[in-house]
């Protein structure tokens, strides 16, 4: 499941993810990150149009 491409995180972000993934009961940082990305993408995939997706991403601060 986790043998795919790698993603680089800053040391600070990795430490934060490590802390909260353990507190939330995930077995690994990878498991937490995969779950978080699947959840975020699920919300975007439910959008009806590309324009709606852009508005959601802007609201989340991902794009300006």
PyMOL commands that set and color helices and strands:
alter all, ss='L'
color gray80, all
select helices_A, chain A and resi 11-23+29-45+50-59
alter helices_A, ss='H'
color red, helices_A
deselect
rebuild
show_as cartoon
